[in-house]
Amino acid sequence: MKIYEGIKLNKDVNTAHLYLQLYKALKELIIEGQLKQGDRLPPIRKMAVLLDVNNVTVVSAYRILEKEGLVYKKIGSGTYISYDSLQKNTTESIGINTIKSTTSPNFLMDQGHIHIEENTINFASATPSTDLFPVEDFKEVLNEVLERDKGDAFGYQEGQGYYPLRKTLKEYISYYGVYTDVNNIQIISGAQQGIDIIAKGLVNYGDYVMIESPSYTGAMAVFQSRGAKIIDIPLKEDGLDLESLEKKILTYKPKFLYLMPNFQNPTGISYTLEKKEKIIAIAKKHNLLIVEDDYLSDLNFYGENNATLKSLDHNELVIYIKSFSKIFMPGLRLGFLVAPKNLYANLLMAKHSTDISTSGLLQRALQLYLEKGIWQQHIKYMEHQYRERFEEMVESINNYMPKEVTYRVPKGGVNFWLKLPSGFSTKELYDRAIKENIAFAPGNLFFLHNSNTPYFRLSIAAVDKNQIHQGIKKLGKIIEIYINKNSKDHNKTNEYTPIL
Ligand SMILES: Cc1ncc(COP(=O)(O)O)c(C=O)c1O
């Protein structure tokens, strides 16, 4: 009982509800590993007496912990810490859905938001800077659509998407090795909505869903919101750890596996072709559905084979999601997915109940934009812009980052995944950097349970060449001071650790 005596609840009426305070305190003990798998929480009445609160407070706190999968109830026996809650600070962990701790010093960041001041150099955001947007060209196609279609452009569009756009996209994705029928294409209002309607259409409360570790925060948030239990599979340099994948497929029988095989977010890792083929073979063997999020494969600077999983799938096992946000304009909220036929009805229903249809006007404008061939010029322009930034980033990291910071140069995309020496925290580094107007995305945001990881993500999407140069120079100094001061304090060793 000693461990619980340390829980201090603030009974001041102006503070958070007591049950929330108790839930957070217990969660902290679980995440920290002070409460271990199989430990039994005190019975409700006993805990209530110990903390001098009423029974309902304890019941409510236990209930939230149970909902998050951190504890489970055994009828007639009590409430126990679940196995998964023990797997802290390891990318190998089997993550049960959780929300980020609200007790950390940086609440906003833990919620996946980062506050950017006007003069901040923003390596945090993977959203393209607005000066790259082809506004004039788009204005022209918009006007042409309005002239041509008049009021029709503002009617309800069919839920599956504007037919001529789907026809054009059918051609467009053949360049990505994806050959499909127009009827298998579903227009979506951005990839985020694609992930959401897939989860809405296919996942029931308590189902297992598998993701890479680390993974895209927006996808984790969707799966959590649907009450899915998330299983994370560690990433290796060449893609998923296949041994872990197969083991966990057998154990959990997940609804699907969510992957970003090209320029993965946040690590920038591109799966090798061999690994992609093995994953498709594993999916076939276990009849496993894969959700492939292709948010960025277009930015392939070194021309290496970056085949989509969908192009390797001959058994209708891959749902392919394509976003236009990173390579075009995110505010358009346009993307599409290609789904196996047997899932189509479920997904269309989910889409319909979400927003009836994606904006007809914008779909028509995109269709014309693609048809006129302006798209190809734009992609070349974006590639050129991003490539310049990319090369500046590599050079600046090599010149200015202390040698203890390790990373692997990605083959394209916009994300760089760096690692401080073991034992150093990117949350702490974030606090130091933001004071100097440098923002980046601390690695803990991308893991299910890793509250204190040495990884961090730098993105080149929202910064120009000059900002990259200045920003990395400054960040390099901040890191040097952080590492040196703490090395003296803690006598840490600066060994080389390969990334992931
Ligand atoms: C991997 C990944 N998928 C999906 C999205 C969401 O994209 P969209 O703007 O198309 O909804 C993002 C946005 O950053 C992303 O990084």
The ligand as an SDF file (V2000), in Angstrom:
LIG
                    3D

 16 16  0  0  0  0  0  0  0  0999 V2000
    1.4610    9.7670  -42.9880 C   0  0  0  0  0  0  0  0  0  0  0  0
    0.3570   10.7450  -43.1340 C   0  0  0  0  0  0  0  0  0  0  0  0
   -0.8460   10.3200  -43.5130 N   0  0  0  0  0  0  0  0  0  0  0  0
   -1.8690   11.1680  -43.6580 C   0  0  0  0  0  0  0  0  0  0  0  0
   -1.7280   12.5090  -43.3880 C   0  0  0  0  0  0  0  0  0  0  0  0
   -2.9060   13.4100  -43.5440 C   0  0  0  0  0  0  0  0  0  0  0  0
   -2.9260   13.9140  -44.8170 O   0  0  0  0  0  0  0  0  0  0  0  0
   -4.1390   14.7250  -45.4420 P   0  0  0  0  0  0  0  0  0  0  0  0
   -3.7890   16.1620  -45.3610 O   0  0  0  0  0  0  0  0  0  0  0  0
   -4.2280   14.2200  -46.8480 O   0  0  0  0  0  0  0  0  0  0  0  0
   -5.3600   14.3960  -44.6500 O   0  0  0  0  0  0  0  0  0  0  0  0
   -0.4890   13.0000  -43.0010 C   0  0  0  0  0  0  0  0  0  0  0  0
   -0.3150   14.4160  -42.7120 C   0  0  0  0  0  0  0  0  0  0  0  0
    0.6990   14.8510  -42.2410 O   0  0  0  0  0  0  0  0  0  0  0  0
    0.5780   12.0940  -42.8650 C   0  0  0  0  0  0  0  0  0  0  0  0
    1.7900   12.5000  -42.4880 O   0  0  0  0  0  0  0  0  0  0  0  0
  1  2  1  0
  2  3  1  0
  2 15  2  0
  3  4  2  0
  4  5  1  0
  5  6  1  0
  5 12  2  0
  6  7  1  0
  7  8  1  0
  8  9  2  0
  8 10  1  0
  8 11  1  0
 12 13  1  0
 12 15  1  0
 13 14  2  0
 15 16  1  0
M  END
$$$$
